[in-house]
Amino acid sequence: MALQLKDKDAYQRLNYLYQAAHCVLSQSPENVELARFYCFTQRTIARRLVLRQDPSVKRTLCKKCCSLLIPGVTASTRQRRKNSRTRFTVVRCLSCGQSKTFLNDPDHCLWVDQPEAQLEQQKQPDPGPSIQKQPKNTKPDVSSKPSAAQSTAST
């Protein structure tokens, strides 16, 4: 069974705006302002409806000016090394100068991609042992316990 999205129309709208921004920049790189408007609208809708966006989408948007970060068009990309083992990719927005740093580790897995992050695979908490409804006895069980009236009558 497929997972039902809460705001399917809103996610489709976000997807459309993201694709429109990509399309505008791929056809003519001079339309940076129009692509920025689409990305700003996308971010505004996501914030207003409290929707989580995929990390791959968030990585391609500038946090400061809402530009779509396309290497060579609206962003510059550099490879940096912190020490002999750790490498980073630094993406700098050409509009505002804001930079993002991403780890270049092939073994690194985002939390979203891990199995326990998937809602379908999570175990549902057990509500505890089920309480079975037992029929209530309207008459007391005379055979097991003598009642007070029976014990006084026999003496």
Summary of the structure (lengths in Angstrom):
residues: 155
radius of gyration: 31.1
end to end distance: 70.7
largest distance: 108.7
contacts: 317
relative contact order: 0.09
helix: 35%
strand: 14%
